Amino acid sequence: MIRDLRVVGCRVEGLEGYRVPSAFVSDGHIVDGLRGSIMQLHDAGMDETAIVEWMLTPHVELGETPAEALAAGRKHAVRRAAITV
């Protein structure tokens, strides 16, 4: 899933291994719209760490983090916000 960019994560200082944020999973499934948003950000030149940071940082246009907006079903709003990256 990581290799196919279905999810992204990063290493966290002081912790062993690769971490995928829990905000990317809902009810045991990957949040709908996450892969397309990851692909858009990756195509814009962001690496995995930058994508995770962007997805978990509150965004003025969205009024919440992009990850929260995706979980709420607002994938088109997240993709519009990602265009400005």
N, C-alpha and C positions, 0 to 999 in steps of 0.2 A: 504494500500500500504506500509506503514511503517512497520506494523507487518509482512508482507510477504517479507520484505527486497527488495521491488521493488525500493524504494528510502530510503535514510538515511538523517538525519539532526541532529541538536543539538540545545541546548539552547545557547543563546547568552547573555552574561552579559549585563544588562541594558535594555534588551528587554523581553517582556512577551511572553511566549509560545515557541513552538518548531519551528525551522526554517529549511526549505529545501532550499539549494542554488539554485538560478535561473539558474546556469550553468547546472543543471540536467534536465532542461526542455527546449524544443525547439519547437516552433510553437504549443504550448499548449499540447505537448506530452512529456512523459519521453524519454530522449535520448536513442537511441538504444544501447544496450550492457551494459547499466548501471547496471541492475540487476545481470547479470553474473559476472561483475567485483566486485560488492558489495559482492556477495556470496563468491568469491575467497578470497577477503581480510578478510571477516568475518571468513572464515574457517582457515585462517592463524593466527587468534587470535586477529585481530583488532576490537576495539569497534567502535560504530557509530561516535564518535568524531574524532577518529584517521582516519577512512575511509574518512570523509569529508575533514580533513586536507590534507591527501595524494592526494585526487582527485583534490584539488584546489591549490596544490603547484607545481610550474614548475618542470619538471622532465628532467634531462639532456638527457637521452636516447630518449625521445619523442620530445624534443625541444619545449615543451609547457606543460600546465597542462594536466593531464590525462582526466579531464572533457572536455577540448577543443579538445583533440585527439578523444574522443568518439563522440563528436558532429560533427567532421570531418569524421566520419566513420572508424576510425582506432582502432576498438575494439580489434583486435588481437595483435596490438602493445601494447595497454594498458595492456592486460592480460600477455604478456611477461614481461613487466616492473613490474607488480605486483608479479611475481614469486620471484623477488629478495627481497621482503618485509620480 
